[in-house]
């Protein structure tokens, strides 16, 4: 292991602080990770030195900002192993990327009576846009279930996929169960039946090595704020041949080539899908998040986070009444749990007062909560900057609270 976690933590100075007079233990990176110092410095540098609106070629600073913005498209292409820069669309996040595909793919390819398969473990962002599209087009949502360990029952795809199936929407890593889904296998199965696949990579991109060509994903989406980058930036990767057949999602400046009151012609990829002034600062700073990720060996990041996961899981299982939701072997650094007889909100609030930041609630995944019949849960999630000592602090706090509240 060559990852130097003490060194990495220096890149996230926000972690080195006290809350309620207790050392902060940040275990909520699945909701949003903290931002690397280089990302914050880039935002500042842009605003102090060369900010201007992009793609207008109007002046020196605008040109420099445009070059940097477009360079991040190349960086993103390399990060994903995409075939061409035209396949990288900047959005404001995973949610917008999925809405874009649901709308535009729906317009181009979905007809009344068609079906979209959505896995049972999806975040609401990968459910509701498909429902709205299905309602508009007269299509139907079909659910691909998971078992009680949080394993997606992909063998059921054989019966669920029919001649009417147009697309499968599935998370690479589930934000509740932590399951790492066998997306390459799912895509291969889908493609045999002529079905396209959208992979929600929001919880995967900063934890696993992703290669969209190796996966053969049709669409792959994620948010910068979960990968040590800024808020308000997301990516949609889409295969060029599909994006070219899909109509624009939003319209306005930038996405046009010529406008008259009689007729408008649209710009080429990727600009066809980037209407209006984008998040210039965010995208340029996102480039630093990509560079940061690329400076870490992803195999080592995955192995280290797995070590955190196993250590925490083992310690948590020693606590009486512990219920962990998602016990698949192929799992990322997310543990969603409850303790019998204790309300998750009470536990979450008291953990917070002890300096431990966790997520409580339904985790934007009602179907997962319903599967396990839980009104709410607690989630801890790990990133490369977390340590075994922090897990010890969390476990110690948890044990104290359980003794007090049971
Ligand atoms: N999908 C998954 C799996 C997620 O974890 C999240 C964020 N919690 C989203 C989609 C939505 O991401 P965003 O809010 O950044 O659009």
Boltz pocket constraint, residues with backbone or C-beta under 6 A from the ligand:
constraints:
  - pocket:
      binder: B
      contacts: [[A, 30], [A, 31], [A, 92], [A, 93], [A, 94], [A, 95], [A, 96], [A, 123], [A, 125], [A, 126], [A, 171], [A, 173], [A, 174], [A, 175], [A, 200], [A, 202], [A, 203], [A, 223], [A, 225], [A, 364]]
      max_distance: 6.0
